[in-house]
């Protein structure tokens, strides 16, 4: 749903063609004449941005440039500051170092993806790309600069309830994995007077640790070893573009994203009034965490995976105020200059979690205890030789578990296609604060990856470790006959 590809496939000629297609889309479908641009920490980012900005200007678009390596959340905030403009961030999130791509937004920080956005979003951009209409004959656009960092930090600290000196002396470790988020985090936590220990803070598009993905244990090993020294109260690990955040206790225990969101949700709700408040939890969310969210007094719904789909659902349904994905993404309806923006703000969430971890450690201890009553096989994937073999593998896995007593869910409560399958045994699809789970409950999620070629993904949550391990082994045994490759974590 983003554009992602190995850089070797996006030659300069094709990058020019893609930029022309985007310019046509901005003119003809969005009706804008200006665009905000930036790049993340990847080595090829400045090169592609230079090509893209020049083509936009030749196409008559006024270009506003964010200087330096830019995290995704800082880019979104800059777009809130420039809400009448389209936006393009060149980067590839947690993908391998050699990849590139872009996140595209319309005015109002509205997502542009496949079938999301005016006239089909990326599908229309693909049409313009294939037709290659060239550059419109028009006056060349201007180039200007916009650095949102100071306003981004001020806004995020205020929203998180962290004033200057507000985290004084609180010892915390951050590992930025040489991605784009380090500098803004360091500046904010320095202003808050936290005892911050940052590692791998300098953006390095070669990503010397490996793919900038906090899911990968080999990549986070150094940071986790430092946590085990006992010097810190908590640790935070970021991905390459800084929109993915994993939280650990000072002893190195990982708290999954759905439980983290359950911990901070009561604080978030203080800003949202009304009786019909709703949040979403992705289909992979731990059911016990969903129950904890419901205890805060909200309806918790399952939503489609994918950043753009989630944000579009929040735009379409104003009662949804935020949500979480187990992949370590957090969302909220942010109020800024009198407008609502359905997007992400990693800095705000990290500050908020840190403040509450300091002030209410017992809440996190309780959630660690609840989490320990469950078992999880965190999302993993396998590549398949063809789309047909991948589909066949997914169908075979679904048959295996439904024959064994599980029910399958493919649509949200609003009738939207999940673009995934959620299978549950021993627990209902609609979970509230009073839900009772069978002693051997099981949840299996499977989906086609939207950003990696040939990849299908699975995640298992259940009541006991042996059940989780057995479910994963069953899945991997089934998919072998369809040509599944080696296990992929990321």
N, C-alpha and C positions, 0 to 999 in steps of 0.2 A: 504493500500500500504506500510505502515510500518508493522512490526510485533508488535502487542499489545495484551495483555491478562491480566486478573487478576493474580497476583503473585501466588495465591493458586493453579492455574492450571498448573503453570510451576514448577513442582517439580525439585529437584536436578537431578534426573535421566533423566528427559526430557530436562533440561537445558544442560546437558552433551551431550545428543543426538543431540540437536539443534546446539551446537558448533561444533560437529563433522561434521554435514551436511554442515555448513558454511565453515569449513576448506576444505572439499572436493571441494566445489564450488570455493573457492579461488585458489586451486591448479589446478583443471581440467578445469575450465571455464574461469577464469581470468588470469591464468598463472602467479600468483604472489607468492612470498615466504615470504612476510612480510605484517603485518597488524597493523594499528593504532587503539588503543582502548581507550575508556573512559566511564564514566557514568555521568548522570545528578544528580539532587539533591535527587532523590528518595532513601528511606531508604534501599531498597533491592539492590540498584545498586552495592555497593562494593561486596556483596555476589555473585551476578551473574557474575560480572566482574572477580572475582577470579576464578570461575569455567571456564568461557570462555577463559581467558588468558592461563590457564594451559592446557586446551584441545588443543588450538591452538599450543602451544609450543610442546606438545606431538605429534602433527601432522606435526611437522617440520617447522612451521611458526615462523619467528622472530617477536616478539611482541614489539611494541613501546607504552608505557603507558603515557597517559596524567594524571597528578596527580590531585587529588581532584575532587570536583563537577565541571562539565564542561558544559557550555552552548552549544547548538547546533551550533551556529555561530562560537564560538571559536573552536569547533571541526572541522568545515569545513575549517577554516583558517589553523589549524594544518595540515589538509590533503593537503592543497595547499603547505605547507612547506614540505610535504612528498608525493609528487604527484605520485610516482611510486607504492605506497602501497594501498592495500584495507583498508577499515575503518569500524569500528562498534562502535556506541554510544549506550550504554544501557540506556534506559529511556522510558518515555511514555508521553512526551509533557504536555498537559493540562488535561490529564485524571485523574481520582480519585487517591488518594494516594496509594491505594493498587494495582495499575496496574503496569505492566512492559512491556518491549518490546525492540526493537532496530531499529535504522536507519543504513542502510548498504550502503556503497559506494564502487565503484571500483576505479582504478587508474584515476588520473585526476579529482577527486571529482565527478565522473559520478554516477548518481543514480542507485541503484539496487532496483527494486520493481517488483510487479507482471507484467510480460510481458515487463519489462523494464530492460535492461542489457543483456549480452551474454546468449544465450540458455534459454531465458525466465525468467531470474532473479530469483525472489522468487519462481516461479514454479519449477525451477530446484533444488533450495535448498530444497523445499518440497519433491521432488523426493528422494534426498539424505537422507532426514530425515526419510521418510517412509521405505526406504531400509536399513537404519542404517548399513552402511558398516564398521563401526568401525574406528579405528585410523590407518592411513597408517604406515607401518614399515619404519621408517626413523630416521635420527638424530634429537635429540631434538632441538627446536629453542631457540633463545636467548631472553632475556628480557631487555629492555632499557627504558629510561625516556625521554620525550620531553615536556617541558612547553612552550607553544606558547604565553603566556599572554603578555609579553613585546613587542614582534614583532607585535602581533595582535593589541595592542593599538596604537603603532607607525604608523602602516600601515593605520588603520582606521581613526586616527586623521588627517593624511596627506591627505588622499583621501577626507575627508569631509571638508578640508580647515580650520581646527581648530588647530592652533599652540599652544604651551604652553602659558598659560595665555589668550588664545584666546576667552574665554567666561567669562572673569573676572567680577565677581559680579552679573552675570545673575541668578536670583532666579528661581529654578526649583525643582519640587518634583518628585521623582521616587518611585514607589511602586513595589518591586520585588516579592511580594507574596510568600516569602521564597523559591524562585526558585534558579536557578543556575547562573543567569546573574549578580547578584549584585556586586560582587567584581570587575570585570573588568570595569563595568560602573562607579563605585565609583572612581577607580584609574584614569580612563581617565578624568572624570569630575573634579577631584581634580587637575590633571595636567593642565587642561584648566582653572583652577581657577574659575569655576562656583560656585555660591552660592547654592550648592546642598543639598537638604533635603531628605536623603534616608530613607525609612521605609521598614520593613520586609525584611532586606537585608541578614540575615544569612540563608543559605540553611537549610531547615528543611523538610525532606521527609515525615513527618507526615502531612504537610500542614495544620497548625492549623486554618487558615482562611477558609478552604474549598478547593474544587478543584482549582488548580492554573490556573485559567482561567479569563482573564480580562473582558470577556463578562458577567460574573456573577456579578450582582449588589451587592449581599450580600458579595462577596469576596472583592470587591473594595470599599465598603462603607466607611471605615475609611479614605482611601486616598482621596476620593472625598470630604468628609467632611473637610479635611484639606485644600483642594484647595479653598473651599468656604470662608476661612478666609481672602483671598485676599493678602496673603503674597508672592505668586508666580506668575510668568508670564506664566508658562505652567506646565503641569503634564504629566508623562509617566507611563503607567502600562504595566507590562510584564507577560508572562505566565511562566509555570514551567521550561521549558528548554530555555526560553529567546529568542525564535525566533518569538514571536507574540507580537506586540507593539501597544497599543492604546494611542492616543494623545488627551489631553484636554487643553483648554485655562485656564488661571489663574482664571477665574470665574467658572470653572467647566463645560464648554460646550464641548461636544464631537465632534470631527471632523472625519468623516469616512475616512477610509484608501484611498479610491479612490480620495477624495479631497486633502488629504495630499500629495499623489503622484503627483497630478496636480500642487501643489504648488512648489514641489522640482524638477519637471521634467526639466524646463528650465536650471537649474543649472547642472543637470546630463548631459544634451545634450551638454554642453560645452566641454565634454571630448570625444564625439563621432562625428566624421566627416562623411560626405556622404549624398546623397540625398534620399536614400531609407531606412531611419531609421524607425524602427517599435518597438512599445512596446505593451504588452498585458495588458488587464484589464479583470479580471475574469467575468464570466457571471452575477455575482451579483452586479457589479460596477454600481454606480449611473450614469444614462445617461448624466446628466448635468456635472458631473465630467469628463466623457469621452470626452465631447465636449471641456472642458477646456484643457485636455491633447492634443487633436488634434490641438488646437490653438498654441501649442508650436512648431508645424511643423513636426509632426510625424504621421504615420499611427497607429491607435489604433485597435487592433484585439482582438476578444474573444478567449480565450484559455481554455483548459480543466482544471478542478479543480484538485488539488493535487500537492504536492511539486515535486514529482518525474516526473510527467507528464510535468509540467511546465519547469523544468530544462532540460528534454530530448528534448522538443520542441526548447528551446534556443540553445541546442547543434546542433540539426538537421537544424535549420534555422539561420545562422549567422547574418542575418539582424535584428533579435530581440535582443535588447540591454538590456531589463529589463521589469519589470512589477509589478503588484500589485494584491493582493487578498483582498476582503472586510473583510476577516477573520483576517486581520492585519498582513499579510506576504508581504515582499518586496523582489524583486529579481533584480539581475544585472549581467552583464557580466563583471567580475572583471579581470583586467590585473595584473599579478604578476609574476615576474621573467621571463618575455617574453612569458608567456602563458595566455590564457583566461580560466577562470573558471566560469561556470554558476551556481551561488549558492546564498546564503544569507549571509548578514553581518549586524546583528542588531546594533552593536556598531556604525558602519559607518552611518547607516540611522538615528539613534537617534542623533548623533552628527550633522549631516547635517541639520536635521529638526530643531534642537535647534538653530544652528547658523542663519538659515534663519528666524526663528520665532523672534529672537532678531533683526536682521538687516532689515527685511522686514515685519513687523507686518501687514502692510496694505494689503499685498497679502493674508494673512490668514484671515483677517477680511472680505475681499471681498468674499472669498470662504465660510466662515461661512454664509454670506448673501445669496449666491447662494444655499447653502445646505438648508437654512431655507425655500426656495421656494419649497421644496420637502418633502415628508413624507416617512418614512421607518419603516418596521417591521423587525428588525435585525434577522438574521438567527436563526430559532428554529427547533426543531425536535420532532418526536414521534416514539416510538418503536412499532413494530408490532409483532403479535404472530408467523408469518411465513414469509418466503420470498415471497410466493405466495400472501398473503394478502397485503404485502407492495407494490408489483408490481401492484396489482389491485387498490390500493388506488391512486398510482401515475397516473395511466391511467384515473381514474375517475376525478381527479383534472384537468388533461390536457383537457379532454373532456369538463368539465365545462367552462373553460376559452376560449377554441377555439370556442365553440358554441356561446360564448358571443362576438366574434369578434377578439380574439387574434390570432396571428400566432405563430407557434411553431418552434423552431430551435433546432436541435439535433447534428449537425456537425459543425466544424469550417470551415472557408473559405478555408482551405486546405484539407477539406474532412475528417478530423479526428473526431472520435466519441467523443462528449462532455462528454459522460457518465453522462449526466444530460439533462434536458430540460429547455430551456429559452423561455418564452412566453412574447410577447409584443403586446400591443394594443395602437395605436396612435403614434407609433414611429418605425422607421426602425431598422433592425438588423445591418446595416452598418452606423455608426454614425461618422460624421466629424464636423469640426468647424462651418459649415453652416447649420447643421441639424435643422429642425423645428419640434417641438413637439406639439401634440394636447393638448388643455387645460386640458383634463382628461386622459392623458397618464398613462399607467399601465405596470409594469414589474413584472413578477412572475418567480422565479427560483425554481426548485425542483430537488433533487438528492438523490441517495442512499449514505449513509455514507460509506466510505471505511475503517474506523478505529473503528467503534462501531457496535456491532452486532444488527441486527434487526432495525436499525435506518434509517429513511428517514428525509430529511431536506428541509425546505422551506425558502425563503426570498422574501419580497415584497418591491418594491419601486414605488412611484407614485407621482402625482402632489399635492394631498391633503390628510390630515390626515384621513378624513372620508373614502376615497377610500382605503387607506392602511388597516385601521381597518376592513372595510367591506370585503376586499379580504381575510384577515387572518381568519375572522369568517366563511367565505364560505368554505375555505379549511378545517378548523377544523370540521365543520359540516359534510362535505363529508366523511372524513376519519374515522369518528366514526363508520360507519357501517362495516369497515374493521378491527375493533379491535384495533384502535390506543390507545396507552397509554397516560399518562399525558404528558404535554408539557415539553420538555427538552431544557434548555438553556446551550450552551457550545460548 
